[in-house]
Amino acid sequence: MTPHPYSPDSNRYDEMKYRRCGKSGILLPEISLGLWHNFGKATPLEKSTEMLHYAFDHGITHFDLANNYGPPYGSAEETFGQVIKNSLHTYRDELFVSTKAGYDMWAGPYGNWGSRKYLMASLDQSLKRMNLDYVDLFYTHRYDPNTPLEETLQALVDIVKRGKALYVGISRWPYEAAQFGYDYLRQRDVPCLIYQGRYHIFDREPETTGVLQQAKDNGSGFIVFSPLAQGLLTDRYLNGIPEDSRIAHGGHLKKESLTETTLKRIKALNDIATRRGQSLAEMAIAWILKDDMVTSVIVGASSTNQLSKNLNALNSPAFTKEELEEIEAVCKQMV
Ligand SMILES: NC(=O)c1ccc[n+]([C@@H]2O[C@H](COP(=O)([O-])OP(=O)(O)OC[C@H]3O[C@@H](n4cnc5c(N)ncnc54)[C@H](OP(=O)(O)O)[C@@H]3O)[C@@H](O)[C@H]2O)c1
């Protein structure tokens, strides 16, 4: 492919809002873009390029990846690497790129979980795929109950000391392990920049387990994944299961998630969003961003059109007390 002629919008920083990530020097956009689905081999490079350019043109500076994003594994990083090579490399210092390792990636005992062997090798592979010399942020993607936490955390420290990542983060670690991680990293002068966790209107786990408050108490940021419950908290499934949807593709969002109760809740939430003059997706993102302990929300999008709608959440009206109570009631009544 010939290099994509690209010149970013000169007004790209006008609309986006940026929040400080914990007690660090880093500002992250309120809306970041994740490449878990929709940027693998099945998506034409032209389409991925268009979405990434659109994001950057609108002030999205943070792109969230992992070694196994695709499908197939590695292909989202390859796509991103192609776009870096073809156009975005010029703007490398305006980008904040993260990747992760922790889930199964390659065969055998060294391609999964939290060993030093796996994390080090995986990051080297990710850098090659993405055509980058370093990532801005490297995460341990999940808690590994069988590897000593010291081993995983020391690998993160050494990754920073070797210049392969500027910052490190943890994703989906339970409260106690996370506290061990915050302390270990701080004592070695590589403070944990950010915690990545799932949080949305239907899933309040970061509130109930305390990991949201804990990140703040430890001077770390908190970044939210799957803010739209993988598409359930949108208008996508109001009238059935569209052929091109994540449920129809048969990936991580199962048909069984769309129970009758969930659909009723989605419809009730959609009515509240309509009254507020916005889409359900916009309301769901705004609902998360109302909490200033959240640094950024990583949205997924299967089209530029979806991404553009999600960006409207930045101009969302504030929630009234009554609206928040109504959202709570919808979630509670129909469980
Ligand atoms: N740390 C972790 O373990 C972890 C786990 C999961 C995700 N993540 C990160 O979080 C990112 C986001 O996760 P996610 O993709 O599950 O996020 P999500 O934003 O909850 O779901 C994205 C899906 O919602 C639908 N959608 C998005 N905007 C829409 C709109 N305006 N209208 C209608 N439908 C819309 C699309 O579904 P269709 O495809 O059906 O169009 C899209 O693929 C990932 O890319 C990844 O970077 C991290």
The ligand as a Gaussian input file, in Angstrom:
#p B3LYP/6-31G(d) Opt

LIG

0 1
 N       -8.139000      -4.607000      30.134000
 C       -8.969000      -5.484000      29.655000
 O       -8.996000      -6.648000      30.068000
 C       -9.910000      -5.067000      28.551000
 C      -11.039000      -5.864000      28.260000
 C      -11.896000      -5.421000      27.266000
 C      -11.639000      -4.231000      26.586000
 N      -10.529000      -3.501000      26.874000
 C      -10.235000      -2.225000      26.165000
 O      -11.397000      -1.422000      26.119000
 C      -11.713000      -1.109000      24.754000
 C      -13.187000      -0.932000      24.591000
 O      -13.861000      -2.166000      24.880000
 P      -15.149000      -2.559000      24.088000
 O      -14.863000      -2.631000      22.632000
 O      -15.792000      -3.709000      24.746000
 O      -16.004000      -1.199000      24.342000
 P      -17.504000      -0.750000      24.231000
 O      -17.378000       0.686000      23.845000
 O      -18.235000      -1.120000      25.467000
 O      -18.135000      -1.601000      23.038000
 C      -17.785000      -1.354000      21.717000
 C      -18.884000      -1.858000      20.781000
 O      -20.085000      -1.155000      21.056000
 C      -20.752000      -0.840000      19.850000
 N      -20.811000       0.627000      19.727000
 C      -19.856000       1.536000      20.025000
 N      -20.304000       2.784000      19.831000
 C      -21.565000       2.682000      19.401000
 C      -22.558000       3.619000      19.031000
 N      -22.331000       4.940000      19.077000
 N      -23.770000       3.162000      18.632000
 C      -24.030000       1.834000      18.587000
 N      -23.135000       0.882000      18.918000
 C      -21.907000       1.309000      19.335000
 C      -19.947000      -1.464000      18.723000
 O      -20.497000      -2.748000      18.524000
 P      -20.610000      -3.422000      17.064000
 O      -19.259000      -4.015000      16.849000
 O      -21.691000      -4.406000      17.249000
 O      -20.922000      -2.338000      16.092000
 C      -18.568000      -1.572000      19.319000
 O      -17.798000      -2.593000      18.732000
 C      -11.089000      -2.260000      23.963000
 O      -10.888000      -1.933000      22.610000
 C       -9.813000      -2.457000      24.721000
 O       -8.877000      -1.463000      24.325000
 C       -9.665000      -3.907000      27.860000

